[in-house]
Amino acid sequence: MERRIYLDHAATTSMIPAARTAWLEQSQQSGNPSSLHSSGRERRRVVEEARESIAASLGTRPSSVVFTSGGTEADNLAVKGLYWSALRSRGASRIAASSVEHHAVLDPIIWLEEAQGAAVTWLGVDAVGRVDPAEVAELVADASTIALVSVMWANNEIGTVQPVHRIAEICRAAGVPFHTDAVQALGHLPMDLGSLAADAVTITSHKIGGPFGIGALLVDAGIQATPVLHGGGQEREIRSGTVDAPAAAGFAVAVEHAVQGQQARARQLVTLREELITGIVNAVPDAIINGDRGIGAQERLPGNVHVSFPGCEGDLLLMLLDAAGIDCSTGSACTAGVPEPSHVLIALGRDEAGARSSLRFSLSESTTPEDVAAVVAVIPGAVERARRAGAPASRVG
Ligand SMILES: Cc1ncc(COP(=O)(O)O)c(C=O)c1O
């Protein structure tokens, strides 16, 4: 098979060998963790050890780890669960979230607004996609009406890191629940939840080298979250459904790897990221690097490069790179096969054509300088062809 250059690790990344071993080993055993017999108790032990390990890696309590099927479910549980709980306990009906959230946060909020009458405040962002904590402080001054605030730790498209510690402190001081989607941050940014005043944090396994189909909402046992899924009452009765013990075992190994290797990984990725950015800008001088241009790892995800190529349709560029053996992404959602302009770039103030002219390259520890050089070599020709094919049309309606 042809060797492909995979630069879409923010979409998903392959399992690390240690996680695969742990997952495979457990997949050969039977027993439901809720069953009372010995095999069931043995599966329960595997799940509880995974819970303890994840909690220890992230500086939180085992009782805070609620396993879900992934990031989307954890985000839904956080948004709907905290909202319903706040509405019932204190009549608070307003949700505030950044306008650059992933659809797994954005869409449940829109659904609550349209189907259930929630009031919503979308927090604006600056030109690099960052929320201003002062805006949050102003909003939570009227804390009694606010059910929750949700601001992602790092953006999946443009890589901008949010001031989540500051925002969390502001919310905590006002007594407003705060949720952060840490799906993209885990493994790339330092993560000690003991020093973060958040009430709920979303993580997922397949973005950090663990198996698909498992994630977690880290939510303190003292926080009321109304369940989205009802059934057998597993996971503190917040999330019913049999816990996938093999996946939990693999996930725990991946989280440990993600956290332990974070600093070295960030250093390696920042170097490659800057090489890729410099190479692209030299090859296509009018390319626009989206997101924060701080060259460190604190302001922008270390492995994220997000570029707009004026006059190009992002999807066409993606296919041209695909044909050249390079996997990347436009970064934005594709609804039923129809490419949508990125709501993140629209929030940054771009017009629709500009928002559809971008590519995201997301690197991992398996990325090499040769991979970066290969992309830089292919880009100018692909951009030229895409430009000849015509600029992205602005769609009406
Ligand atoms: C920021 C963010 N949140 C949530 C998700 C959804 O996670 P999952 O694929 O595990 O459902 C993703 C995946 O792209 C993401 O990037």
The ligand as an SDF file (V2000), in Angstrom:
LIG
                    3D

 16 16  0  0  0  0  0  0  0  0999 V2000
  -13.3160   19.7640   20.5150 C   0  0  0  0  0  0  0  0  0  0  0  0
  -14.0550   18.4880   20.2630 C   0  0  0  0  0  0  0  0  0  0  0  0
  -15.0830   18.1440   21.0410 N   0  0  0  0  0  0  0  0  0  0  0  0
  -15.7770   17.0180   20.8670 C   0  0  0  0  0  0  0  0  0  0  0  0
  -15.4670   16.1540   19.8480 C   0  0  0  0  0  0  0  0  0  0  0  0
  -16.2660   14.8930   19.6840 C   0  0  0  0  0  0  0  0  0  0  0  0
  -15.5750   13.7870   20.2180 O   0  0  0  0  0  0  0  0  0  0  0  0
  -15.9560   12.2840   19.7570 P   0  0  0  0  0  0  0  0  0  0  0  0
  -15.4270   12.1160   18.3720 O   0  0  0  0  0  0  0  0  0  0  0  0
  -15.2480   11.4140   20.7580 O   0  0  0  0  0  0  0  0  0  0  0  0
  -17.4200   12.1560   19.8580 O   0  0  0  0  0  0  0  0  0  0  0  0
  -14.3990   16.4640   18.9980 C   0  0  0  0  0  0  0  0  0  0  0  0
  -14.0620   15.5820   17.8540 C   0  0  0  0  0  0  0  0  0  0  0  0
  -13.7250   16.0380   16.7850 O   0  0  0  0  0  0  0  0  0  0  0  0
  -13.6680   17.6590   19.2120 C   0  0  0  0  0  0  0  0  0  0  0  0
  -12.6400   18.0060   18.4370 O   0  0  0  0  0  0  0  0  0  0  0  0
  1  2  1  0
  2  3  1  0
  2 15  2  0
  3  4  2  0
  4  5  1  0
  5  6  1  0
  5 12  2  0
  6  7  1  0
  7  8  1  0
  8  9  2  0
  8 10  1  0
  8 11  1  0
 12 13  1  0
 12 15  1  0
 13 14  2  0
 15 16  1  0
M  END
$$$$
